[in-house]
Amino acid sequence: MNRNPLDKFEQGIQEAYNNYELPYSSSEWSQVSRRILRKRLFTSLALWGSAAAVITVVGVSGYFVLSNQKETPIASTPNSVEIVNSVQTPIGSEDDSLKKTSLNELLQDFNRPSLPTANTQLTNIIPNSQDLTSLNLTPEIPEVIGTVPASDILEINKKSLLIEPSVRSACAGAEVNFNAKNSPKNGSYLWNFGDGSFSNQENPAHVYKSAGIFDVSLSVTDPNNGQISTIAMRDLITINPKPEADFEWTYTNSPAGEPTAKFVNTSVNANTFVWKFSDNKTSTEISPSVIYNAKGKQAVILEVHNSYGCADEQVKIVQVNADFNLGAESSVSAYDISFMPEALKKDGNKFKLTVYDGENIVFESNSKTKPWKGETKGGKKAIAGQKFPWIVLIYGENGTDARYYSGTLTIVP
C-alpha cells in the first residue's frame, strides 16, 4: 500500500533524522510541530503584555515628572528607593531545548518597529524635573526700544496713524489745515492732497482751488527704525463750487440830467446779491441803477452767495467827472430872466427850488411850471451883475431821503 508523498518540509526533517541515524515518524513530527506552535503563541502573548507594561510605566513616569517640576526628584531624596527604568525579556519555561525569542525578533517577524531593549534607560526620552525647571519659557522684552520705554510699548501699539483735517467740507479757494495724529517725532512726511498737490510738512495747510471730492494720503517714515506707516482716507475733503462775482456799468442819463449809472450783474453760480455804494447805500436788486451827485471816484462793492453758503466779492470804481447841478444855467440875461433847472422839468420829480439874495430867500417853488422870473426883496427886479445862489432838494417817493443840489446864477446884461 503506497504512502502519501512527503512535502518538502517533512523531507527536510527526515533527512536531518537520517543524518543522526534516527528513525523518522510522521506522528512524532506532528507532536513536535504542535509543541512549537504552543511555544510561539505563549511567548508572543507574554511579550505583548511586557510591551503594554512598558508603555504604562513611561506614561505614569512622565505624568509624575511634569506634575512635580518644582519638587526635588525622588532619587535625590535620602533613603529613597531608586527607580530603574528597564525592561527584562521574559523567558519561557516549557522546553529548555528551545531558544529564547526576544520582543524585537517577534516584532521584526510582524514588520513592527523595535522597542527599547533590556536595560535601556528612559531618561533620554522624558527630561527630569530639574531639566524642565531650568528652562526659561518667558519671552524677553527689551528694556528700551529706540527712545520709547518698554512700559509704553503696548500703549504705542494701540495708536494708529491718522489724518485730522480742520474741516471736512469747504468752498473752493478756502484753506484747509491738516494734522498728522499719532505720528513719530521728527519723522519724514509725504502728503498727497488728491488734487495733484503734495507737501512734506508735518502739519501742512492747503488751498483747494477747484470743486470736487478728494482723497488724502499720508506716509510717515520713523527716524528710529526706518519703518514707513501709510494711511489713505477716501472722500475725506469735499470742496463746494464758489460763485464768481462780477459786474459792468453804463451811464444812462442825458448830458443835462443826473449822472445815473446802470449796473449789469454778470456773476456766475450765485443766487443772492448785495450791492454796497457810497454814503452807506445798499441794494439787493440783481442789476440796480444809482444816481451820483458828487464828482470823484465812487467805490462799488458786489457780494454774491450760492446755495452751498460760499461767497465771493468784487470791487470796482466808478468815476464821476463833475458835480451834478441838475443841468441848471450858470447865467441869464437881465432882459429875459426865467430860471428852472432842466432836471426839474422831468415828470415825476418831487422837489423844492429856493433862490437867495445873500442870506435872504427871494423865491421858492415846487412846480416845474413855476420858474424864477428875477423877483427880489421889495418887489424889485434883478439887474445885471448880481449873483443869486440857489438850492434844490429832490425827494424820494415817500417824501424823505432828499438829495441836495446847489449852484449860483449870475445876471448878465
Secondary structure, 3 states (H helix, E strand, C coil): CCCCCCCHHHHHHHHHHHHCCCCCCHHHHHHHHHHHHHHHHHHHHHHHHHHHHHHHHHHHHHHHHHHCCCCCCHHHCCCCCCCCCCCCCCCCCCCCCCCCCCHHHHHHHCCCCCCCCCCCCCCCCCCCHHHHHCCCCCCCCCCEECCEEHHHHHHHHCCCCEEEECCCEEECCCEEEEEEECCCCCCEEEEECCCCCEECCCCCEEECCCCEEEEEEEEEECCCCCCEEEEEEEEEEEEECCCECCEEEEECCCCCCCCEEEEEECCECCCEEEEECHHHCEECCCCCEEECCCCEEEEEEEEEECCCCCEEEEEEEEEECCCCCCCCCCEEECCCCCECCHHHHCCCCEEEEEEEECCEEEEEECCCCCCECCECHHHCECCCCCEEEEEEEEECCCCCCCEEEEEEEEEEC
